[in-house]
């Protein structure tokens, strides 16, 4: 059998009115318990936040790569010149 997942405890103190409010939402949402409601809701929100932040980081990285490519102009090397020649020859044959 596989190893059991390690468990951790999370406690939070909150006003009774807020707990009652969360319990009502859990009941109306069809959750088995307040714990299930809190865990599943917080887990979904955490995934959303992480996904959004990772997209921002990836977008910033892409922007930096593009900016570097545009601003750090380098002369084309032999391989790039050969590729352009091959493409030009191919394109002129297919006109």
LINTA-V716579 format. One record per backbone hydrogen bond with DSSP energy under -1.0 kcal/mol. CO is the residue of the C=O (numbers start at 1). NH is the residue of the N-H. If there is no record, write none. Layout:
# LINTA-V716579
co = {CO:CO}
nh = {NH:NH}
This chain:
# LINTA-V716579
co = {15:16:17:18:19:20:21:22:23:24:25:26:27:33:34:35:36:37:38:39:40:41:42:43:44:45:46:47:48:49:50:51:52:53:54:55:56:57:58:59:60:61:62:63:64:65:66:67:68:77:78:79:80:81:82:83:84:85:86:87:88:89:90}
nh = {19:20:21:22:23:24:25:26:27:28:29:31:30:37:38:39:40:41:42:43:44:45:46:47:48:49:50:51:52:53:54:55:56:57:58:59:60:61:62:63:64:65:66:67:68:69:70:71:72:81:82:83:84:85:86:87:88:89:90:91:92:93:94}
